[in-house]
Each structure stands twice: as structure tokens, then as C-alpha cells.
Amino acid sequence: MRVAKWRAKEVLTEVFDQATDNANQVMDEVAMWARYFCPIGTVTRPGGWSFAHVEFTPRTGKNRGTPVRFDTEKRWKGREPGNLRDTIRRVNKSGAGNVRVYAGSYKIYWAHMVERGFHDRAGKWHPGVHFLQRAFNGKKKDFARRIQEGR
């Protein structure tokens, strides 16, 4: 059997473009909810670059007892309430159907610390506030249907 004048390339391109548009709409909603769940903070600090020198001796692991020294790259120390929330965005990466939601930037480097948790300088554990994970998990049950059918 032969199908004449099917125009497969045009038809499949149209289907792919529609699915990409639907995926962008879904991930825009995830970004919106991530902004909603993102903690705002209260710290305000004037901007400026700082450098840190880190030096410690691990007590456990394969490098136990070996001094570790390194200098960090420059870091932005300026803070404003809502800085982290303002960096949440949807990004289309090159490749088929590669749509992501990111938080943070070069100056707002602490997004992963807020999401996953961190130890402060005194060693106290601060649990994470899962603003990205919570937004993604709240929407993921509808992803496949909404990408195929649209809204």
C-alpha cells in the first residue's frame, strides 16, 4: 500500500510544534507556582563582591586528617527580599522537547541551598523549602495529557 502526497515532514513538524507549545504552557504554570511557593526572605544587604578563603581538616572519609584549602571565586553579597523568586524562569534547551524550570543565577547562587537545605557556618542544619519540587510534583500528573491535548 502506498500513500501519495502525505507530506510527512510538514505534518510531523506541525505536531511537534504543537506539543512544544503545550509543554511550554505546562512549564510556565510550574514556574508560576514555584514563584508562589518560593520563600521571600527578610535580609537586605548592599551589593558588592566578596572573596572567601576556606580551610579545614576532614574528620571522616578518604581525606581524613589531610588539610583542605581553597579560595572561592568572587561572590555577590547583595540581598533584597524577593531576589530568588525573581530568578525563577522557564528555559527551552536545544534538543527535542527539552523544557526546564530554573531558579537562581550567577549573583543569586543560593537557590539549590534553599531547595535542598544546608548547614550554616555553626554547623546547624536548615531544612530545605521545596518550592521547585513542590510546584513540579503538583502538576506532573497532568503532564502527558496536557502536552498531547493542550489545555
Contacts in CASP RR format, 6 or more apart in sequence:
PFRMAT RR
TARGET T0000
AUTHOR 0000-0000-0000
METHOD contacts of the structure
MODEL  1
MRVAKWRAKEVLTEVFDQATDNANQVMDEVAMWARYFCPIGTVTRPGGWS
FAHVEFTPRTGKNRGTPVRFDTEKRWKGREPGNLRDTIRRVNKSGAGNVR
VYAGSYKIYWAHMVERGFHDRAGKWHPGVHFLQRAFNGKKKDFARRIQEG
R
16 96 0 8 1.000
18 150 0 8 1.000
19 97 0 8 1.000
19 147 0 8 1.000
19 148 0 8 1.000
20 92 0 8 1.000
20 97 0 8 1.000
20 99 0 8 1.000
22 146 0 8 1.000
22 147 0 8 1.000
22 148 0 8 1.000
22 149 0 8 1.000
22 150 0 8 1.000
22 151 0 8 1.000
23 97 0 8 1.000
23 99 0 8 1.000
23 147 0 8 1.000
24 90 0 8 1.000
24 92 0 8 1.000
24 99 0 8 1.000
25 146 0 8 1.000
25 150 0 8 1.000
25 151 0 8 1.000
26 139 0 8 1.000
26 142 0 8 1.000
26 143 0 8 1.000
26 146 0 8 1.000
26 147 0 8 1.000
27 90 0 8 1.000
27 99 0 8 1.000
27 100 0 8 1.000
27 101 0 8 1.000
28 90 0 8 1.000
29 139 0 8 1.000
30 90 0 8 1.000
30 101 0 8 1.000
30 135 0 8 1.000
30 136 0 8 1.000
30 139 0 8 1.000
31 88 0 8 1.000
31 89 0 8 1.000
31 90 0 8 1.000
31 101 0 8 1.000
31 135 0 8 1.000
33 134 0 8 1.000
33 135 0 8 1.000
33 138 0 8 1.000
33 139 0 8 1.000
34 88 0 8 1.000
34 101 0 8 1.000
34 103 0 8 1.000
34 131 0 8 1.000
34 132 0 8 1.000
34 134 0 8 1.000
34 135 0 8 1.000
34 136 0 8 1.000
35 85 0 8 1.000
35 88 0 8 1.000
36 135 0 8 1.000
37 129 0 8 1.000
37 130 0 8 1.000
37 131 0 8 1.000
37 134 0 8 1.000
37 135 0 8 1.000
38 82 0 8 1.000
38 84 0 8 1.000
38 85 0 8 1.000
38 88 0 8 1.000
38 103 0 8 1.000
38 114 0 8 1.000
38 129 0 8 1.000
38 131 0 8 1.000
39 84 0 8 1.000
39 114 0 8 1.000
39 129 0 8 1.000
39 131 0 8 1.000
40 81 0 8 1.000
40 82 0 8 1.000
40 85 0 8 1.000
41 81 0 8 1.000
41 82 0 8 1.000
42 81 0 8 1.000
43 79 0 8 1.000
43 81 0 8 1.000
44 79 0 8 1.000
44 80 0 8 1.000
44 81 0 8 1.000
45 77 0 8 1.000
45 78 0 8 1.000
45 79 0 8 1.000
46 78 0 8 1.000
47 76 0 8 1.000
47 77 0 8 1.000
47 78 0 8 1.000
47 79 0 8 1.000
48 76 0 8 1.000
48 77 0 8 1.000
48 78 0 8 1.000
49 74 0 8 1.000
49 75 0 8 1.000
49 76 0 8 1.000
49 77 0 8 1.000
50 74 0 8 1.000
50 75 0 8 1.000
50 77 0 8 1.000
51 71 0 8 1.000
51 72 0 8 1.000
51 73 0 8 1.000
51 74 0 8 1.000
51 75 0 8 1.000
52 71 0 8 1.000
52 72 0 8 1.000
52 75 0 8 1.000
53 69 0 8 1.000
53 70 0 8 1.000
53 71 0 8 1.000
53 72 0 8 1.000
54 68 0 8 1.000
54 69 0 8 1.000
54 70 0 8 1.000
54 71 0 8 1.000
54 72 0 8 1.000
55 67 0 8 1.000
55 68 0 8 1.000
55 69 0 8 1.000
56 67 0 8 1.000
56 68 0 8 1.000
57 65 0 8 1.000
57 66 0 8 1.000
57 67 0 8 1.000
57 68 0 8 1.000
58 64 0 8 1.000
58 65 0 8 1.000
58 66 0 8 1.000
58 68 0 8 1.000
59 65 0 8 1.000
75 109 0 8 1.000
76 106 0 8 1.000
76 107 0 8 1.000
76 108 0 8 1.000
76 109 0 8 1.000
78 107 0 8 1.000
83 108 0 8 1.000
84 103 0 8 1.000
84 104 0 8 1.000
84 108 0 8 1.000
84 110 0 8 1.000
84 111 0 8 1.000
84 114 0 8 1.000
87 102 0 8 1.000
87 103 0 8 1.000
87 104 0 8 1.000
87 105 0 8 1.000
87 108 0 8 1.000
87 111 0 8 1.000
88 101 0 8 1.000
88 102 0 8 1.000
88 103 0 8 1.000
88 104 0 8 1.000
88 132 0 8 1.000
89 101 0 8 1.000
89 102 0 8 1.000
89 103 0 8 1.000
90 99 0 8 1.000
90 100 0 8 1.000
90 101 0 8 1.000
91 99 0 8 1.000
91 100 0 8 1.000
91 101 0 8 1.000
91 102 0 8 1.000
92 98 0 8 1.000
92 99 0 8 1.000
93 99 0 8 1.000
93 100 0 8 1.000
101 132 0 8 1.000
101 135 0 8 1.000
101 136 0 8 1.000
103 111 0 8 1.000
103 115 0 8 1.000
103 131 0 8 1.000
103 132 0 8 1.000
104 110 0 8 1.000
104 111 0 8 1.000
114 128 0 8 1.000
114 129 0 8 1.000
114 131 0 8 1.000
115 128 0 8 1.000
115 129 0 8 1.000
115 130 0 8 1.000
115 131 0 8 1.000
115 132 0 8 1.000
115 133 0 8 1.000
116 128 0 8 1.000
117 125 0 8 1.000
117 126 0 8 1.000
117 127 0 8 1.000
117 128 0 8 1.000
118 125 0 8 1.000
118 126 0 8 1.000
118 128 0 8 1.000
119 125 0 8 1.000
119 126 0 8 1.000
120 126 0 8 1.000
END
